[in-house]
Amino acid sequence: MLYLSQAVSNAIDVDNKVNYKDMVKRICSIHPGPTKIYVNMKHVEKLPTINGSGDKSNLSGEDSGKQKHSDLNMCLAQWHMKLLSWYKNENNKGMTYIRPVGPIPLSPVMVLDWCHALDEGQATLSVPPNLESFNWSNKVPFLHPAHKVQAQASQNIDINSITGVLLLQTLANSGLFSPSVSSACTSPVPPPVTPTHIPQDPPISPPVPSPSHLSHFLCYAETNLSVCNTTLYEWELELQSIGPDILMDINDQTLARAGITTGDIIHLKKGSLLWWNGPDAKRKHSNTGASSGNEQVGQASSPPTRPLKKITYEKRFKDGGGCHFTASPMTINKDDDGSKLAPLDYDLYYHCTPRSSQRQMQR
């Protein structure tokens, strides 16, 4: 409270009822002129409202209703997140409740009802509420595609006719109906429809190993795996009955004694697995020389002998000249201690059949 005829310092602060009465007495005794009254509305807004205050009470009721509604939505959202963590589908689309007799997809209405029941304490996360939306008789369980034919066929059977037939047979067995009457009234029961089964193609099994597989694989390795002198290894591998089907299981020391380098061993092992499972290994190849031509059906055959393979070589002397000769597969000799290669005064070439060219033997 501030009087215009007085200084600002003489203003009266009214904080309670006693101060208000004191202010009224002073005003009546002094009879001041115009007076200004300042009211702090922040304190007024904190005061409790009266029931008959009209629009203000209605506004406060609406605010409280909105607060309750927002709190309910928050609780429902929390229950929805918990249900989603329990029953979310693999593709992150929708939810499915797994029952003992089969899965049931949860619609948005069912999820909302379940959330309300969880908030009211009438259900748990593992047991849904007992509501009409969760009536399992109204739900159609998922069917495997292979069982759809059987399910559609079973729907065509009239349950009433089957019930009537069973009733007539029971009455006939009890003697109330004669057999002729019961047989005349009996309608034929449709036979059960068995689902058709589509046979699947048998899986492709690995081919049976044959002597020609090794030769074809070595040609493939020299052409596609950049392994040099593969035809020189064929004789040693044949002597030990090593084919591309078991090359991965052979010890590296055994292959090294056949004259194969460490890098070529790795390439041949990895390539043999791919080649053996590929279409080239399953293709039929002509295998000349693998079996003798004098074998006949019904006669005892002697054990097959390995063919003696010949390779064309060429010696090119370093001082000029050279010669051609044919021999079995060879390897470059080393010194007795095996530490270094023996010195040669010539370069040795061999005829590479896959590439149809002369290839120098690697030292």
C-alpha positions in Angstrom: 0.0 0.0 0.0 1.4 3.4 -1.0 0.0 6.9 -0.3 0.7 9.5 -3.0 1.4 12.3 -0.4 4.0 10.2 1.3 7.4 8.8 0.3 7.9 5.3 -1.0 9.6 4.2 2.2 6.4 4.8 4.1 4.5 2.2 2.2 2.7 -0.5 4.2 3.1 -4.2 3.4 -0.1 -6.2 4.2 0.8 -9.8 4.8 -2.0 -10.9 7.2 -5.3 -10.0 8.7 -3.9 -7.9 11.5 -1.9 -5.7 9.1 -5.0 -5.2 7.1 -7.0 -4.0 10.1 -4.2 -1.6 11.1 -4.1 -0.2 7.5 -7.9 0.4 7.6 -7.6 2.3 10.9 -4.8 4.6 9.7 -6.7 5.4 6.5 -9.8 6.3 8.4 -7.9 8.5 10.9 -5.7 10.3 8.3 -8.2 10.7 5.4 -5.5 10.5 2.7 -6.1 11.4 -0.9 -5.9 8.9 -3.8 -4.3 5.6 -2.8 -2.6 2.9 -5.0 -2.8 -0.7 -4.1 -0.3 -3.3 -5.5 -1.2 -6.9 -5.4 1.3 -9.8 -5.9 -0.6 -12.2 -8.1 1.8 -15.0 -7.6 0.7 -15.4 -4.0 -2.9 -15.1 -5.0 -2.7 -17.9 -7.6 -1.3 -20.2 -4.9 -4.3 -19.7 -2.6 -7.0 -22.5 -2.6 -10.0 -21.8 -4.7 -13.6 -21.9 -3.5 -16.1 -24.5 -4.8 -18.5 -21.8 -6.0 -15.8 -19.9 -7.9 -17.4 -20.6 -11.3 -15.1 -21.0 -14.4 -11.9 -21.3 -12.4 -13.1 -24.5 -10.7 -14.1 -26.0 -14.1 -10.6 -25.2 -15.5 -8.9 -26.8 -12.5 -11.1 -30.0 -13.0 -10.2 -30.2 -16.7 -6.5 -29.9 -15.8 -6.7 -32.7 -13.3 -8.5 -34.8 -15.8 -5.8 -34.2 -18.4 -3.2 -35.1 -15.9 -4.9 -38.4 -15.0 -5.3 -39.2 -18.7 -1.6 -38.6 -19.5 -0.6 -40.7 -16.5 -2.8 -43.6 -17.8 -1.3 -43.3 -21.3 2.2 -43.4 -19.8 1.4 -46.6 -17.9 -0.2 -48.2 -21.0 2.9 -47.3 -23.0 5.2 -48.9 -20.5 3.1 -52.1 -20.5 3.1 -52.1 -24.3 6.9 -51.9 -24.3 7.1 -54.9 -22.0 4.7 -57.0 -24.1 6.7 -56.0 -27.2 9.9 -57.3 -25.6 8.1 -60.6 -24.8 6.1 -61.4 -27.9 7.8 -59.3 -30.7 8.0 -61.1 -34.1 11.3 -61.8 -35.7 10.6 -59.2 -38.5 9.8 -56.5 -36.0 6.2 -56.4 -37.3 3.4 -57.1 -34.8 3.4 -59.5 -31.9 2.4 -63.2 -31.5 1.4 -65.0 -28.3 2.6 -68.6 -28.2 0.0 -70.9 -26.7 0.5 -74.6 -25.8 -1.7 -75.5 -28.8 -0.3 -73.0 -31.3 0.6 -69.3 -31.9 -2.0 -66.6 -31.9 -1.3 -63.2 -33.6 -2.0 -60.2 -31.3 -4.1 -57.5 -32.9 -3.8 -53.8 -31.7 -7.1 -54.2 -29.9 -5.9 -57.3 -28.0 -2.7 -55.5 -27.1 -4.6 -52.5 -25.7 -6.9 -54.8 -23.7 -4.0 -56.7 -22.3 -2.3 -53.4 -21.3 -5.4 -52.2 -19.5 -5.7 -55.6 -17.7 -2.0 -55.4 -16.6 -2.5 -51.8 -15.3 -5.6 -53.0 -13.3 -3.8 -56.1 -12.0 -6.2 -58.6 -13.8 -3.5 -60.2 -16.0 0.3 -60.9 -16.1 2.9 -60.8 -18.9 2.7 -64.6 -19.3 -1.1 -65.0 -18.9 -3.4 -62.8 -21.0 -6.7 -61.5 -19.6 -10.0 -63.4 -19.7 -11.7 -61.1 -22.2 -13.8 -61.6 -25.4 -11.0 -60.4 -27.6 -8.9 -63.3 -26.2 -11.5 -66.0 -26.9 -9.4 -68.7 -28.6 -12.4 -70.2 -30.3 -12.7 -67.1 -32.5 -9.1 -67.3 -33.6 -7.7 -69.3 -36.5 -4.3 -70.9 -35.7 -1.4 -70.7 -38.2 -1.2 -73.7 -40.5 1.9 -75.1 -42.2 1.5 -74.8 -46.0 1.8 -78.6 -46.3 -1.3 -79.1 -44.0 -3.6 -76.6 -45.8 -4.9 -79.2 -48.2 -5.9 -81.5 -45.4 -7.5 -78.6 -43.4 -9.6 -77.5 -46.4 -10.7 -81.0 -47.1 -11.8 -81.6 -43.5 -14.1 -78.5 -43.7 -16.2 -80.1 -46.4 -17.3 -82.9 -44.1 -20.8 -82.4 -42.7 -20.7 -83.0 -38.9 -24.5 -83.4 -38.6 -24.6 -86.3 -41.1 -21.8 -88.1 -39.3 -23.6 -87.6 -36.0 -26.8 -89.0 -37.5 -25.0 -92.1 -38.9 -23.4 -92.9 -35.5 -26.8 -92.5 -33.8 -28.5 -94.9 -36.2 -25.7 -97.5 -35.9 -26.0 -97.3 -32.1 -29.8 -97.8 -32.2 -29.3 -100.7 -34.6 -26.8 -102.4 -32.4 -29.2 -102.0 -29.4 -32.0 -103.8 -31.3 -34.3 -100.7 -31.6 -33.9 -100.6 -35.4 -33.7 -103.5 -37.8 -30.5 -103.8 -39.8 -32.4 -103.3 -43.1 -33.8 -100.0 -41.9 -30.5 -98.8 -40.5 -28.7 -99.7 -43.6 -31.3 -97.9 -45.7 -31.1 -94.8 -43.6 -27.3 -94.8 -43.4 -25.7 -92.3 -45.7 -22.2 -93.0 -47.0 -19.4 -91.4 -45.1 -17.0 -89.6 -47.4 -13.5 -91.2 -47.2 -10.8 -89.1 -45.5 -8.7 -87.1 -47.9 -5.0 -87.7 -47.5 -2.7 -84.8 -48.4 -0.6 -85.2 -51.5 3.1 -85.4 -50.9 5.4 -84.0 -53.5 8.7 -86.0 -53.6 11.8 -84.0 -53.5 14.8 -84.5 -55.7 17.5 -86.6 -53.9 20.6 -84.6 -53.1 23.5 -84.8 -55.4 26.1 -87.2 -54.0 29.9 -86.8 -54.6 31.1 -88.8 -57.7 32.8 -92.1 -57.5 36.6 -91.6 -57.7 38.2 -92.8 -61.0 41.7 -92.7 -62.3 40.8 -90.0 -64.8 39.8 -87.5 -62.1 43.4 -87.0 -61.1 44.6 -86.2 -64.6 41.7 -83.8 -65.2 42.2 -82.0 -61.9 45.9 -81.5 -62.5 45.1 -80.0 -65.9 42.6 -77.7 -64.2 45.2 -76.7 -61.6 47.8 -75.8 -64.2 45.2 -73.8 -66.2 43.2 -72.1 -63.4 45.4 -72.3 -60.3 48.7 -71.2 -61.8 50.5 -74.3 -60.5 53.4 -75.2 -62.8 54.6 -78.7 -63.7 51.4 -80.4 -62.5 51.7 -83.3 -65.0 55.0 -84.2 -63.4 53.3 -84.9 -60.1 50.7 -87.3 -61.6 52.9 -90.3 -61.6 53.9 -89.9 -57.9 50.3 -89.3 -56.9 49.0 -92.3 -58.8 51.6 -94.6 -57.2 50.2 -93.6 -53.7 46.5 -93.7 -54.8 46.1 -90.0 -54.1 43.2 -88.4 -55.9 41.4 -85.0 -55.7 38.8 -86.4 -53.4 41.3 -87.1 -50.6 44.0 -84.5 -51.4 42.9 -82.3 -48.5 43.6 -85.1 -46.0 47.1 -85.9 -47.2 50.0 -84.8 -45.0 52.1 -82.0 -46.5 55.3 -84.0 -46.0 54.0 -86.8 -48.2 53.2 -84.3 -51.0 56.6 -82.6 -50.5 58.4 -85.9 -51.1 56.5 -86.1 -54.5 58.4 -82.9 -55.5 55.6 -80.4 -54.9 56.5 -77.1 -53.4 54.9 -75.6 -50.3 52.9 -73.0 -52.2 51.7 -75.5 -54.8 50.6 -77.8 -52.0 48.3 -75.1 -50.6 46.9 -74.2 -54.0 46.3 -77.9 -54.9 44.6 -78.6 -51.6 42.2 -75.6 -51.7 41.5 -76.1 -55.4 40.8 -79.8 -55.0 37.9 -79.2 -52.7 36.3 -76.7 -55.0 36.9 -78.8 -58.1 35.6 -82.0 -56.5 32.3 -80.3 -55.5 32.0 -78.5 -58.8 30.3 -79.6 -62.0 33.6 -80.6 -63.7 34.2 -83.5 -61.4 30.7 -84.9 -61.9 31.0 -84.7 -65.7 31.7 -88.0 -67.4 35.2 -88.2 -69.0 36.6 -90.8 -71.3 39.1 -92.9 -69.4 41.3 -94.6 -71.9 44.0 -96.9 -70.5 42.4 -97.1 -67.1 41.2 -100.7 -67.8 42.5 -103.3 -70.2 40.4 -104.0 -73.3 40.4 -107.8 -73.0 38.1 -107.8 -69.9 34.8 -109.5 -70.6 31.6 -109.7 -68.6 31.4 -112.8 -66.4 35.2 -113.4 -66.5 37.5 -113.0 -63.6 39.7 -109.9 -64.1 43.2 -109.5 -62.9 44.1 -106.4 -60.8 44.5 -103.4 -63.1 48.0 -102.2 -63.7 48.8 -98.5 -63.7 49.6 -97.1 -67.2 53.1 -96.0 -67.9 52.7 -92.3 -68.8 55.3 -90.8 -71.1 56.2 -87.1 -71.3 58.1 -85.4 -74.1 61.2 -83.5 -72.8 63.7 -81.2 -74.5 67.2 -80.4 -73.3 68.6 -77.0 -74.2 72.3 -76.8 -73.5 73.6 -73.4 -72.3 76.5 -73.5 -74.8 74.1 -74.3 -77.7 72.4 -77.3 -79.1 69.8 -79.6 -77.5 67.9 -82.8 -77.9 64.4 -84.3 -77.5 63.4 -87.5 -75.7 60.4 -89.2 -74.1 60.5 -90.5 -70.5 58.4 -91.0 -67.4 57.7 -88.0 -65.1 61.0 -86.7 -63.6 62.1 -84.4 -60.9 65.3 -82.3 -60.6 67.9 -84.1 -58.5 69.5 -82.4 -55.5 72.9 -83.0 -53.8 73.2 -85.7 -51.3 72.7 -83.4 -48.3 69.5 -82.0 -50.0 70.5 -78.5 -49.2 70.8 -77.1 -52.7 70.1 -78.1 -56.3 72.8 -79.9 -58.3 74.4 -77.6 -61.0 73.2 -78.2 -64.5 74.7 -77.1 -67.8 71.3 -77.2 -69.5 67.7 -76.2 -69.1 65.0 -78.9 -69.2 61.6 -78.3 -70.9 58.6 -80.5 -71.0 55.5 -80.5 -73.2 52.5 -79.1 -71.3 49.4 -80.8 -72.7 46.7 -78.4 -71.3 48.5 -75.4 -72.8 50.0 -77.2 -75.9 53.4 -75.5 -75.3 56.8 -76.2 -74.0 57.2 -75.3 -70.3 60.5 -75.0 -68.4 60.8 -77.1 -65.3 61.1 -74.9 -62.3 64.2 -75.4 -60.1 
